[in-house]
């Protein structure tokens, strides 16, 4: 694996305050979800989300997790049961 140096762009004190405040406001709107939409999510969106999750740092940078995308409703029901 090639080493890629961190491209760090420092932001101003004022921008830190603005971003942190915006982030806090956004997170205060989160809720537990118990009902889900039946609207289909494009596979490209699902793949992007999974690739983003897979890029998260882990211990010793091993990324030991595996992701499975299940789109078949019968299989989903079997998993739930």
C-alpha positions in Angstrom: 0.0 0.0 0.0 1.3 3.4 -0.9 1.7 6.0 1.8 -0.4 9.1 1.2 0.5 12.1 3.3 -2.3 13.9 5.1 -3.4 17.0 3.1 -4.3 19.2 6.1 -5.9 22.5 5.4 -6.3 24.4 8.7 -9.5 26.5 9.1 -9.9 29.7 11.0 -11.1 29.9 14.6 -14.4 31.5 13.5 -15.0 28.8 10.9 -14.4 26.1 13.5 -17.1 27.7 15.6 -19.5 28.0 12.7 -19.0 24.4 11.6 -19.2 22.9 15.1 -22.4 24.9 15.8 -23.9 23.7 12.5 -22.9 20.1 13.2 -24.5 20.3 16.7 -27.8 21.6 15.3 -27.8 18.9 12.7 -27.2 16.1 15.2 -29.9 17.4 17.6 -32.5 16.5 14.9 -31.6 12.8 14.8 -34.1 10.3 16.0 -34.5 6.6 16.4 -36.2 5.1 13.4 -38.8 2.4 13.8 -40.7 2.8 10.4 -38.8 2.7 7.1 -39.7 4.0 3.7 -40.5 1.5 1.0 -38.9 3.8 -1.5 -36.0 2.1 -3.4 -32.5 3.4 -2.8 -30.3 3.5 -5.9 -27.6 0.8 -5.8 -24.9 3.5 -6.5 -25.9 5.3 -3.3 -25.7 2.1 -1.3 -22.3 1.3 -2.8 -21.1 4.8 -1.9 -22.2 4.5 1.7 -20.7 1.1 2.1 -17.4 2.2 0.5 -17.3 5.2 2.9 -17.9 3.0 5.9 -15.2 0.6 4.7 -12.7 3.4 4.6 -13.1 4.2 8.3 -9.9 3.7 10.3 -9.6 0.6 12.4 -7.1 -0.9 14.8 -3.8 -1.4 13.0 -5.6 -0.2 9.9 -6.8 -3.8 9.2 -10.5 -2.9 8.4 -11.6 -6.4 9.5 -15.3 -5.9 8.7 -17.4 -7.3 5.9 -20.5 -5.8 4.4 -23.4 -7.6 2.7 -26.1 -5.8 0.7 -29.4 -7.8 0.7 -32.0 -6.6 -1.7 -34.2 -9.8 -1.9 -37.2 -9.4 0.4 -37.5 -13.1 1.1 -33.9 -13.2 2.3 -34.5 -10.1 4.4 -37.4 -11.8 6.1 -35.3 -14.9 6.7 -32.7 -12.7 8.4 -35.3 -11.0 10.6 -36.9 -14.3 11.5 
